[in-house]
Amino acid sequence: MNLRIPGPTPCPPEVLQAMTQQMINHRGPEFAKLLEKTTANLQSFFQTKEDVLILTTAGSGGLESAVVNTLSPGDKVLAVTVGVFGDRFAQIAEAYGADVTRLKFTMGGAADPVEVRRALAADPSVKAVLLTQNETSTGVTNDMKALCSVIKEFDKLLLVDAVSGLAAIDLPVDAWNCDVVVAGSQKSWMIPPGLAMVSVSKKAWDAAAKAKMSRFYFDYGSAKKYLERGQTPFTPAVSLFYALDAALALMEQEGLASIFARHVKMGQYTRDGVRSLGLELFADPRYASNTVTAVKVPDGVDGKALTKVMREQFGIVLAGGQASLEGKIFRIGHLGYVSTKDIDDVMSALPHALRAAGSGRAEAVKTTGS
């Protein structure tokens, strides 16, 4: 099966093999060594000298942790959103009682730093800004350097959803003054779902000391206290730590600059392939993501039938559109453990699947010839 969704992504053989190791005592010296090693290695990929915490949870759990550790009910929050996951970040903050103002931009486009500056200037009481690095629902990467610069002009707490972008698209956490940055294991890290990794700045720790939102499982203070003695507060997903260790070793061998360059190449390769088929890209090309490409479903084609044909007839799993984009776009993931051949196979199958999904003869598709 060619899994071409933006997460979970395929895992390298070395990572899968690492997960076959026997369990160890998560309160013992073996796990302490593993935790210390993976945490230290993650700092280099976050490009930070500040604390990094590893939580056994999904990426959305990591986003929740960012909110509950730094904010209090009633705090004013500006949620900059360019799609479904930006909206989710805002919903999390609202669920815990934050006073959230959404600054929404057209889906397929990126956040405008000028508009963000205007919004912050209009309301000095905003305490924190929620920002998405890479919006997988639309295939857009925000101009994070410009946006982070604007937000720090106003000295606001900056909470970043980097679940689908970190370690694939450049985000120097310290240099760009990000306070909490959340990543997810099932994306560019090339391991299964189940771990969220978060960096926490000194400013974020100061906010955590004053924050009054309820938290227990996601308490950063508790996580840091246990980390100092080589443990996690609760039972960790030990097998995923094995996987993370193996994946980080592969990533270290490749080097961060080379990883970024590879994703740039894969993003361009995918977009070129889509255009060669006469299909239209959904995202503004100036902000097109190098981890996922969103493609408009052509007129007369059933979007759901298209992804069904690709899966059932060709063994290729594409992601459909979400929310208001359901049936209107399909998405091709190209992050983490992916090759140009994986993308070539997608491009070879798409003409057949498009014809079948447009003619209503999905079951009649042939896998040979064009």
C-alpha positions in Angstrom: 0.0 0.0 0.0 1.4 3.4 -1.0 0.3 5.6 1.9 0.2 9.1 0.6 -1.6 11.0 3.3 0.0 13.8 5.4 0.1 11.5 8.5 0.5 8.9 9.7 3.4 8.4 7.3 5.2 5.2 6.4 8.0 4.1 8.7 11.6 3.1 7.6 12.5 -0.6 8.2 15.0 0.4 10.9 12.2 2.1 12.8 9.8 -0.8 12.6 12.6 -3.2 13.6 13.4 -1.0 16.7 9.9 -1.3 17.9 10.2 -5.1 18.2 12.4 -4.8 21.2 11.2 -6.1 24.5 9.7 -3.8 27.1 11.9 -2.3 29.8 11.1 -0.7 33.2 10.0 2.9 32.5 11.2 3.7 36.0 14.6 2.1 35.4 18.0 3.1 34.2 17.6 1.8 30.6 14.6 4.0 30.0 16.3 7.0 31.7 19.1 6.7 29.2 16.7 6.4 26.3 14.7 9.4 27.5 17.8 11.5 28.0 19.2 10.7 24.6 16.0 11.3 22.6 15.3 14.5 24.4 18.8 15.9 23.8 18.6 14.9 20.1 15.2 16.5 19.6 16.7 19.9 20.7 18.8 20.0 17.6 15.9 19.4 15.4 13.8 22.0 17.2 16.8 24.3 16.8 16.5 25.2 20.5 18.6 25.3 23.6 15.4 25.5 25.7 13.5 22.6 27.3 11.9 19.9 25.1 9.3 17.5 26.6 8.0 14.3 25.1 4.4 13.5 25.8 2.6 10.2 25.1 -0.3 11.6 23.2 -1.4 12.7 19.7 -0.5 16.0 18.1 -3.8 17.5 19.2 -2.9 16.5 22.8 0.3 18.5 22.3 -1.8 21.5 21.2 -4.0 21.1 24.3 -0.9 21.0 26.4 0.3 24.3 25.0 -2.9 26.0 25.8 -3.5 24.7 29.4 0.0 25.2 30.6 0.3 28.9 29.6 -3.2 30.4 29.8 -5.9 31.2 32.2 -9.7 31.3 31.7 -10.6 34.6 30.2 -7.2 35.4 28.7 -7.5 37.0 25.3 -6.1 35.0 22.5 -5.7 35.8 18.8 -6.0 32.6 16.7 -4.5 33.1 13.3 -6.1 30.4 11.1 -5.8 29.4 7.5 -7.6 26.1 7.7 -9.1 23.2 9.7 -6.1 22.8 12.1 -5.9 26.5 12.8 -9.6 26.3 13.7 -8.9 23.3 15.9 -6.2 25.1 17.9 -8.8 27.9 18.5 -11.4 25.4 19.6 -9.1 23.9 22.1 -8.4 27.3 23.7 -12.1 28.1 23.7 -12.9 24.8 25.4 -10.8 25.8 28.4 -12.3 29.2 28.7 -10.0 31.5 26.8 -11.5 34.6 25.1 -10.5 33.7 21.5 -10.7 36.0 18.5 -10.2 34.3 15.2 -8.2 36.0 12.4 -9.2 33.9 9.5 -7.7 34.0 6.1 -8.9 32.5 2.8 -8.4 28.8 2.6 -5.6 28.1 0.2 -3.9 31.3 1.2 -1.4 32.2 3.9 -1.7 34.5 6.9 -0.9 38.1 6.1 1.7 39.6 8.6 0.2 43.1 7.9 -3.2 41.9 9.0 -1.8 40.2 12.1 0.0 43.4 13.1 -3.2 45.4 12.6 -5.1 42.9 14.8 -2.6 43.1 17.6 -2.3 46.8 17.5 -6.1 47.1 17.7 -6.3 45.0 21.0 -3.3 45.4 23.3 -4.9 43.1 25.8 -4.2 40.0 23.7 -2.0 37.7 25.8 -1.2 34.9 23.3 -1.2 34.2 19.6 -2.0 30.7 18.2 -0.2 30.1 14.9 0.0 27.2 12.5 3.3 26.6 10.7 2.0 24.2 8.1 -1.8 23.8 7.4 -2.3 20.2 6.0 -6.0 20.8 5.2 -5.1 23.2 2.5 -1.4 22.5 1.7 -0.2 25.9 2.8 2.9 26.8 4.8 2.8 30.2 6.5 5.6 32.7 6.3 6.7 31.9 9.8 9.7 34.2 10.0 7.6 37.3 9.1 4.7 36.3 11.3 6.9 35.5 14.3 8.7 38.8 13.9 5.4 40.7 13.9 4.0 38.8 17.0 7.2 39.5 18.9 7.0 43.2 18.1 4.1 43.2 20.5 5.8 40.8 23.0 3.0 38.3 22.9 3.2 34.7 23.9 3.5 32.6 20.8 2.1 29.1 20.6 2.9 27.2 17.4 1.3 24.2 15.8 4.2 22.7 14.0 2.8 19.1 14.0 3.0 18.6 10.2 6.0 20.8 9.5 8.7 20.7 12.1 11.9 18.8 10.9 10.7 19.0 7.3 10.3 22.7 6.9 12.7 25.2 8.6 11.5 26.6 11.9 14.4 27.8 14.1 12.5 27.9 17.4 15.0 30.1 19.3 15.9 32.4 16.5 12.3 33.2 15.7 11.3 33.5 19.4 8.6 30.8 19.5 7.4 30.1 23.0 5.7 26.7 22.7 6.2 24.6 19.6 4.3 21.3 19.1 5.4 18.5 16.8 3.8 15.1 16.2 5.6 11.7 15.8 3.5 10.5 12.9 4.7 13.2 10.5 8.2 14.0 9.3 9.7 12.0 12.2 8.8 8.8 10.4 7.4 6.9 13.4 3.8 5.8 14.3 1.3 8.1 16.0 1.4 8.5 19.8 4.1 11.0 20.8 3.9 14.8 20.9 7.1 16.7 21.3 7.0 20.3 22.7 9.6 23.0 23.2 9.1 25.4 26.1 10.8 28.8 26.2 11.6 30.7 29.4 8.7 33.1 28.6 6.4 30.1 28.4 7.7 28.8 31.8 6.9 32.2 33.3 3.4 32.0 31.8 3.0 28.4 33.1 3.8 29.6 36.7 0.8 32.0 36.5 -1.6 30.0 34.3 -4.8 28.8 36.0 -6.3 26.5 33.4 -6.9 23.0 34.7 -4.3 20.5 33.8 -3.1 17.1 35.1 -1.9 14.7 32.5 -0.4 17.5 30.4 1.3 19.4 33.2 4.6 20.7 31.9 5.9 21.3 35.4 5.4 17.7 36.3 6.9 16.5 33.0 10.0 18.5 33.6 10.3 17.4 37.2 10.2 13.7 36.2 12.5 14.3 33.2 15.2 15.5 35.6 15.3 12.0 37.1 15.0 10.2 33.8 11.3 9.4 33.9 7.9 10.6 32.6 5.0 11.3 35.0 2.9 8.5 33.5 3.5 5.3 31.6 5.2 6.3 28.3 4.7 4.5 25.0 8.0 2.6 25.3 8.0 1.2 21.8 7.5 4.6 20.3 10.6 5.8 22.2 12.5 3.0 20.6 11.2 4.1 17.2 12.0 7.8 17.9 15.6 6.9 18.8 16.0 4.9 15.6 14.4 7.7 13.5 16.5 10.4 15.0 19.6 8.4 14.2 18.6 8.3 10.6 17.8 12.0 10.6 21.1 12.8 12.2 22.9 10.9 9.4 21.1 12.8 6.8 21.5 16.2 8.5 18.8 18.9 9.1 19.8 21.0 6.0 19.6 18.0 3.8 16.2 17.0 5.2 14.9 20.5 4.4 16.3 20.3 0.9 14.8 16.9 0.3 11.4 18.1 1.3 11.7 21.1 -1.0 12.6 18.8 -3.8 9.7 16.4 -3.1 7.2 19.3 -2.9 8.3 20.7 -6.2 8.4 17.3 -7.8 4.8 16.6 -6.7 3.5 20.0 -7.8 5.2 19.6 -11.2 3.6 16.1 -11.6 0.2 17.5 -10.8 0.6 20.3 -13.3 1.8 17.8 -16.0 -1.6 16.1 -15.7 -3.4 19.4 -16.3 -4.7 19.5 -12.8 -5.0 22.7 -10.7 -3.3 23.2 -7.4 -5.4 24.5 -4.5 -2.8 26.4 -2.5 -1.3 29.8 -3.4 2.0 28.8 -5.1 3.9 31.3 -3.0 3.0 29.4 0.1 2.7 25.8 -1.2 3.7 23.2 1.4 6.6 20.9 0.9 5.0 18.2 3.0 1.5 18.0 1.4 0.0 19.1 -1.9 -3.7 19.9 -2.2 -5.2 19.5 -5.7 -8.6 20.7 -6.9 -11.0 18.0 -8.0 -11.8 18.7 -11.6 -15.4 19.5 -12.6 -17.4 16.4 -13.3 -15.3 14.2 -11.1 -16.6 12.7 -7.8 -13.9 13.5 -5.2 -14.9 10.6 -2.9 -15.0 8.2 -5.8 -11.6 9.3 -6.9 -9.9 8.5 -3.6 -11.8 5.2 -3.5 -10.5 4.2 -6.9 -7.0 5.1 -6.0 -7.2 3.0 -2.9 -9.0 0.0 -4.2 -7.7 -0.3 -7.7 -4.2 1.0 -7.3 -3.3 0.6 -3.7 -2.6 4.3 -3.2 -4.2 6.1 -0.3 -4.8 9.8 -0.8 -6.4 12.2 1.7 -9.7 13.9 0.8 -10.7 17.4 1.6 -11.9 18.4 5.1 -14.8 20.4 6.3 -16.0 22.8 3.5 -13.4 21.3 1.2 -14.8 17.8 1.4 -15.1 16.4 -2.2 -13.5 19.6 -3.6 -9.8 18.7 -3.2 -7.6 15.7 -2.7 -4.3 15.8 -0.9 -1.0 14.0 -1.6 1.4 13.6 1.4 5.1 13.7 0.7 6.8 14.1 4.0 9.1 11.8 6.0 9.9 8.4 4.5 9.0 9.0 0.8 10.6 8.6 -2.6 10.1 10.0 -6.0 8.9 6.6 -7.1 6.1 6.9 -4.6 5.0 10.1 -6.3 5.5 8.7 -9.8 3.1 5.9 -8.9 0.5 8.4 -7.8 0.9 10.4 -11.1 0.7 7.2 -13.2 -2.6 6.1 -11.5 -4.3 9.5 -11.3 -5.4 9.7 -15.0 -7.1 6.3 -14.8 -8.8 7.1 -11.5 -9.9 10.5 -12.7 -11.6 9.0 -15.8 -13.3 6.4 -13.7 -14.5 8.8 -11.0 -15.8 11.2 -13.7 -17.6 8.5 -15.8 -19.2 6.8 -12.9 -17.4 3.6 -13.9 -15.1 3.3 -10.9 -15.2 -0.4 -10.9 -14.1 -0.6 -14.5 -10.7 1.0 -14.1 -7.7 -0.8 -15.6 -4.3 -0.5 -14.1 -2.3 -0.6 -17.3 -2.1 1.9 -20.2 -3.2 5.5 -20.2 
